[in-house]
Amino acid sequence: MTGFFNPNNKLWSALSTAVDAVLLNLMWLISCIPLFTVGAATTAFYYTTHKVIRNQKSGIWKEYWSSFRSNFKQATKLWLLFFVIFLVFSFDIRICMAYLKTGTFVGMLAYFFIALAAMALVWFMYVFAYLARFENGCKATLKNAAIMAIANLPRSLVVLLILAAAIYVCWFLMPFTWFVPAIAMVLINRVLEQVFRKYMSAEELLEEEENDKMRC
């Protein structure tokens, strides 16, 4: 039993990480409730997943709220932009689907708007992951995230598939909402970090490795 409760025990470490992931998922869900905080919450979700969950470290509460507070202003501005974009696409899709049911040709535009909404969803993920990892202005963040998403299209498609699967499961199996977003964020983090590291200098990569060692 003594060996089981040893922090270095792999099973215990895995269980501890799983519990942290569920707690992080819960923190994200709760902090998204006001709606206008979705951007800051998602930024903090990605940041804490990268810094704590993937590296199996402690301090999810501290890291999450530190990122949430420091990025709140910029993340909220960016989220309001995406909220309007998603609202417009949602309206367009609903209207076109209504026409599609009547057999009107204009209803075919629904598929066009769905494709645009999917692109916006991937862009959304890139933007808030980028914000969690780098310091930049809103315009530069939007621009750089878009360039990265387009330049790394295969990985962007993987991100889209992960997001689509997570949304589908949470929509039709509501109880899974308590942990599926955390699983999705870990997978997305694995994909996007491969992208981000391509654009980081050797000095930045070395500095990040040193910072990670200090957090241990």
PLY file of the C-alpha trace (Angstrom):
ply
format ascii 1.0
element vertex 216
property float x
property float y
property float z
element edge 215
property int vertex1
property int vertex2
end_header
0.00 0.00 0.00
2.89 2.33 0.78
4.15 1.95 -2.77
0.72 2.69 -4.21
0.49 6.08 -2.47
4.00 7.01 -3.48
3.76 10.16 -5.72
6.21 8.51 -8.12
3.92 5.52 -8.62
2.78 5.61 -12.27
-0.76 4.47 -11.51
-1.18 7.01 -8.73
0.30 9.72 -10.95
-2.13 8.84 -13.75
-5.11 8.87 -11.38
-4.02 12.21 -9.96
-3.72 13.67 -13.46
-7.17 12.32 -14.40
-8.71 13.95 -11.31
-6.96 17.24 -12.13
-8.28 17.05 -15.70
-11.86 16.59 -14.48
-11.48 19.47 -12.01
-10.00 21.66 -14.75
-12.92 20.72 -16.99
-15.33 21.75 -14.23
-13.53 25.07 -13.72
-13.82 25.78 -17.43
-17.53 24.94 -17.53
-18.30 27.13 -14.52
-16.25 30.08 -15.75
-18.00 29.90 -19.14
-21.46 30.38 -17.58
-21.49 34.20 -17.82
-20.95 33.66 -21.58
-18.83 36.77 -22.06
-16.01 34.94 -20.23
-15.78 32.08 -22.74
-12.66 33.54 -24.36
-10.73 33.98 -21.12
-11.92 30.58 -19.86
-10.81 28.79 -23.04
-7.44 30.54 -22.98
-6.91 29.47 -19.36
-8.15 25.95 -20.20
-5.53 25.55 -22.93
-2.76 27.14 -20.87
-3.37 24.96 -17.81
-3.70 21.84 -19.94
-0.29 22.55 -21.43
1.49 23.63 -18.25
-0.07 21.26 -15.71
-2.06 18.35 -17.17
0.31 17.27 -19.92
3.35 17.65 -17.70
1.61 15.91 -14.78
2.31 18.75 -12.36
0.29 20.32 -9.56
-1.30 23.75 -9.35
-4.28 23.71 -11.71
-6.17 26.27 -9.61
-3.27 28.74 -9.50
-2.30 28.37 -13.16
-5.90 28.51 -14.43
-6.91 31.69 -12.64
-3.56 33.34 -13.28
-4.04 32.87 -17.02
-7.73 33.79 -16.80
-6.98 37.13 -15.12
-3.95 38.08 -17.19
-5.66 37.40 -20.53
-9.20 38.45 -19.60
-9.33 41.82 -21.36
-7.82 40.70 -24.67
-9.57 37.31 -24.66
-12.95 38.96 -24.07
-12.49 41.32 -27.01
-11.56 38.42 -29.28
-14.41 36.24 -27.98
-17.00 38.97 -28.67
-15.80 39.03 -32.28
-16.17 35.25 -32.59
-19.52 35.34 -30.82
-20.86 37.66 -33.50
-19.35 35.48 -36.24
-20.91 32.31 -34.83
-24.23 34.09 -34.30
-24.35 35.25 -37.93
-23.44 31.81 -39.27
-26.01 30.17 -37.00
-28.71 32.50 -38.30
-27.68 31.94 -41.94
-27.61 28.15 -41.51
-31.05 28.07 -39.86
-32.57 30.19 -42.64
-30.96 28.14 -45.42
-31.96 24.84 -43.78
-35.56 26.05 -43.74
-35.35 26.73 -47.48
-33.64 23.36 -48.01
-36.57 21.55 -46.42
-38.90 23.15 -48.95
-36.69 22.03 -51.83
-35.60 25.57 -52.72
-32.18 25.73 -54.38
-31.00 28.60 -52.18
-31.16 26.14 -49.29
-27.98 24.53 -50.63
-26.13 27.54 -49.23
-26.57 25.93 -45.83
-23.63 23.63 -46.60
-21.53 26.63 -47.59
-22.25 28.39 -44.30
-21.61 25.17 -42.34
-18.17 24.96 -43.97
-17.48 28.59 -43.07
-18.61 27.97 -39.49
-16.26 24.97 -39.28
-13.38 27.15 -40.48
-14.30 29.80 -37.91
-14.34 27.13 -35.18
-10.80 26.03 -36.03
-9.69 29.67 -36.18
-11.31 30.21 -32.77
-9.26 27.36 -31.29
-6.03 28.58 -32.83
-6.64 32.15 -31.61
-7.20 31.28 -27.96
-4.45 28.66 -27.90
-2.11 31.25 -29.44
-3.20 33.80 -26.85
-2.46 31.30 -24.09
1.09 30.76 -25.36
2.22 34.10 -26.80
1.92 37.81 -26.06
0.62 39.91 -28.94
-2.06 42.42 -29.86
-5.57 41.40 -30.95
-4.97 42.07 -34.64
-1.65 40.25 -34.68
-3.15 37.32 -32.77
-6.02 36.97 -35.24
-3.66 37.29 -38.21
-0.99 34.90 -36.94
-3.55 32.31 -35.83
-5.18 32.40 -39.27
-1.83 32.05 -41.05
-0.84 29.11 -38.85
-4.20 27.39 -39.39
-3.92 27.69 -43.17
-0.21 26.84 -43.34
-0.77 23.71 -41.26
-3.98 22.53 -42.90
-3.61 18.78 -42.13
-3.24 19.51 -38.40
-6.06 22.04 -38.59
-8.32 19.32 -39.98
-7.34 17.09 -37.06
-8.27 19.90 -34.66
-11.62 20.25 -36.43
-12.30 16.52 -36.13
-11.48 16.57 -32.42
-13.73 19.58 -31.84
-16.55 18.09 -33.90
-16.35 14.77 -32.05
-16.32 16.51 -28.65
-19.29 18.73 -29.54
-21.24 15.76 -30.89
-20.64 13.64 -27.76
-21.44 16.48 -25.35
-24.58 17.41 -27.30
-26.08 13.92 -27.38
-24.53 12.53 -24.18
-24.74 15.42 -21.72
-23.16 13.61 -18.72
-19.96 13.25 -20.76
-19.62 17.05 -20.69
-17.91 16.68 -17.31
-14.75 15.20 -18.85
-14.88 15.04 -22.67
-13.78 18.70 -23.18
-10.67 17.98 -21.09
-9.81 14.96 -23.23
-10.37 17.03 -26.36
-8.16 19.85 -25.04
-5.30 17.46 -24.27
-5.49 16.08 -27.82
-5.73 19.57 -29.33
-2.79 20.70 -27.23
-0.69 17.86 -28.62
-1.54 18.92 -32.16
-1.17 22.69 -31.78
2.07 22.52 -29.83
3.61 20.82 -32.85
2.47 23.83 -34.86
3.59 26.48 -32.38
7.05 25.00 -31.91
7.70 25.46 -35.64
7.39 29.23 -35.16
9.38 29.51 -31.92
13.05 30.42 -31.93
15.69 28.20 -30.35
15.99 30.75 -27.51
12.24 30.64 -26.85
12.21 26.84 -26.82
15.17 26.75 -24.43
13.55 29.35 -22.15
10.33 27.33 -22.06
12.21 24.16 -21.14
13.93 26.01 -18.29
10.61 27.42 -17.06
9.07 23.95 -17.13
11.97 22.58 -15.06
11.46 25.33 -12.49
7.78 24.39 -12.17
8.60 20.80 -11.27
0 1
1 2
2 3
3 4
4 5
5 6
6 7
7 8
8 9
9 10
10 11
11 12
12 13
13 14
14 15
15 16
16 17
17 18
18 19
19 20
20 21
21 22
22 23
23 24
24 25
25 26
26 27
27 28
28 29
29 30
30 31
31 32
32 33
33 34
34 35
35 36
36 37
37 38
38 39
39 40
40 41
41 42
42 43
43 44
44 45
45 46
46 47
47 48
48 49
49 50
50 51
51 52
52 53
53 54
54 55
55 56
56 57
57 58
58 59
59 60
60 61
61 62
62 63
63 64
64 65
65 66
66 67
67 68
68 69
69 70
70 71
71 72
72 73
73 74
74 75
75 76
76 77
77 78
78 79
79 80
80 81
81 82
82 83
83 84
84 85
85 86
86 87
87 88
88 89
89 90
90 91
91 92
92 93
93 94
94 95
95 96
96 97
97 98
98 99
99 100
100 101
101 102
102 103
103 104
104 105
105 106
106 107
107 108
108 109
109 110
110 111
111 112
112 113
113 114
114 115
115 116
116 117
117 118
118 119
119 120
120 121
121 122
122 123
123 124
124 125
125 126
126 127
127 128
128 129
129 130
130 131
131 132
132 133
133 134
134 135
135 136
136 137
137 138
138 139
139 140
140 141
141 142
142 143
143 144
144 145
145 146
146 147
147 148
148 149
149 150
150 151
151 152
152 153
153 154
154 155
155 156
156 157
157 158
158 159
159 160
160 161
161 162
162 163
163 164
164 165
165 166
166 167
167 168
168 169
169 170
170 171
171 172
172 173
173 174
174 175
175 176
176 177
177 178
178 179
179 180
180 181
181 182
182 183
183 184
184 185
185 186
186 187
187 188
188 189
189 190
190 191
191 192
192 193
193 194
194 195
195 196
196 197
197 198
198 199
199 200
200 201
201 202
202 203
203 204
204 205
205 206
206 207
207 208
208 209
209 210
210 211
211 212
212 213
213 214
214 215
